[in-house]
Amino acid sequence: MRSTNLTNHLLIAMPGLQDPNFSRTVTYIFAHSDEEGAMGLVINRPLTIALSEILAQMEIQPGSAEIGNTTVYQGGPVHVDRGFVLHRHRPERTWDSSIVVEEQISITTSRDILQAIASGEGPDKALVALGYAGWAAGQLEQEILDNAWLNVPADQGLIFDTPIETRWEMSAAKLGIEFGKLSQFVGHA
């Protein structure tokens, strides 16, 4: 039996999920298959560093203080030394290492997108993250069956425009769920 493909979905941590890497997180799933498992970026866990610090390590100058002060996210616990840029896809612009997740969203890992962002010529909406979240084949599906996660189709407004501190609750609200009213206990009939 084939599982549901969760590519371009938001994974919402249930209130009872105690893993410190994922407690109260929203994760954008950018790749999911039965054979390979899943990969995603946490979109609501800001780091205490700004984009200017990453750019400085790469010897790239931000074009403005606003660009330099851009929030950087903890994308997940895997390869925290690798950078990922989740962004609105621009068909007229290509990057050296980019995956088009769906018609309007891409993920890029190459230096050229950071240079474009620094100069103010990057995508109109972007989220820069260090590290990613990963699940082995079948692992995410089992965690969903174990009631660790909810999922909902991705919403660009929620990813790029919703204040960081409300993304978890707003993601659940897309399903009509208010976490404050949920029981911590789950029963099976």
N, C-alpha and C positions, 0 to 999 in steps of 0.2 A: 504494500500500500504506500503510495506517495504522500509525503507530508506537504503541508502548505509552505510555499516559498515566501519567506518573510523579508526578502530584499525590498528596500524602500518602505520599510515599516518602522515604527517607533516601538521599542520594547520598554515597558514601564514596570519598574520594580514594585512588587507588592509591599505593603507596609511591613509585613513580617520578614522580609528578606534582610538578614542580619549581616551578610558578607560586607565588610567595610568598603570594598571596591565598588559595590553596586547599591548599597542602601540608599533609597530615595532618588534613584537615578532614572534618566530617560536616555536610551541608547538608540541612535539611528543605525539600522542594519543596512550596510551597503553591499553585502554579499552573503548569500545563503544557498546552499545546495545540500542534497542528501549525502553526496559523496565527500564534500569538502568541509561541511560544517558551516559556521557563520562567523562573520566579522562585522564589527560596528564601532561607532564612536559615541562615547558618552557626551551629551550636549548640555549638561547642566552642572558640571563640576569644574568651576573656574580654578585655575592655579594662581599662586601669588606672584607670578612673573608676568611681565607684559611682553608684547610682541617685539619691542625694541631690544630686549635682552637676547632673544633668539636671533634677530637680525644682526646684532652686534657680533655674535659668535660666528656668523656667516659672512661677516664683513660687508653687510648691506646697510646702507643708511636709509632710515625712514624719511619720507618726504615731508612729514609734518609731525608735530607732537601728538595729534589725534591718532594718526596711524600707529605711532610708536606705543601709545597707551592702549591699543587694542587688547582685549582679554584673550588669554590663551587657556585652553581647556585641558584637563586630564582626560584624554580620550579613552583610557582604559589601562589595565595593569600590564599589558603585553608590549614589549619593545618601547618603553617609555622614552627612549632616546631617539625615536623616529617621529618625524613630523608628518601630519596629515592636514590637508585643507579640504574641508567640505564646503562646496560652493554652488551657487546657481550656475548652471551650464550656459555658456555663451557659444553657440555654434560657429560664430565668426572668429573665435579665438581658440587655438589649441595650445596644449601644454605638453612638455616632454613626457611626463608620466602621469596620465590621467585616465580614469575609468568613468564613462558615462553610466551612472546608475539607472537613471530614467531620463526622460526627455529634458527635464529642467534641473536635475541635480547631478553633480559630478564630484568625484573625490580625486585629489591630485597630491602627489608626493614629491614633485620635483622643485628644484631651486627657482626655476623661472617664474613660477606663480608667486613666490614670496617677493621676488624682485619687482614684479608687476604690482603687487599689493603695496609694497613700500613706496613705489613711485606714484601711487594713486591711479594706476591703470589696470588694476586687477578686477576680478568679478565684483558686481555691485553688492552682492551679499556673500560673505564667507565666514567660516568658523575654523580657526586654527587650533589643532590639538596635538598633544604629545602622547604617544602610545595609542593602543586600540584594545578593544575587547574581542576575545575570540572564544569560540566553542568548537569542540571536536564534533565530528559527524554524529548526529543523534543526541548530543548533550543538551542543546538548547530545547529541543522538542521535549525531552524528559523533564527539564526544569519547568517548562510551561505546564506539563501534566502535573507536576508537583506543586503547582500554584505559586511559583516564585515570580512569574511575570504575566503581565497583560500585554497585548499588542494591538496596534491600531495603524492603519495606513498613514504614511508620513504626511506632514503638513508643513509646507515651507514657512508659513507665517509663524508657526510654533517653533520651528528650528532657528530661524534667523531674526524674528522680530519680537517674540515674547520675552519679557524679562526673565533672566536666568532663574531667579528665586521662585518663580511661579510655573516653570515648565513642567515639573512633575505633576502638580495638581491639575494644570490645564490639559495635559496629555490624557489623564484619567477622565477629565470632564468630557473629552471628545467621545468617550464611551458611556457617558451619563453616570459616571461613578464619582462619589465624594468619599475620599479615603477616610475622612473623619467619622463616617457612618459605617465603615466596614468592621466586621468582627475579625479578630486575629486568628480565629479558629475556623477550620474548614472541615466539613463533614462529607462523607461519601455514602451514597445510598446503595 
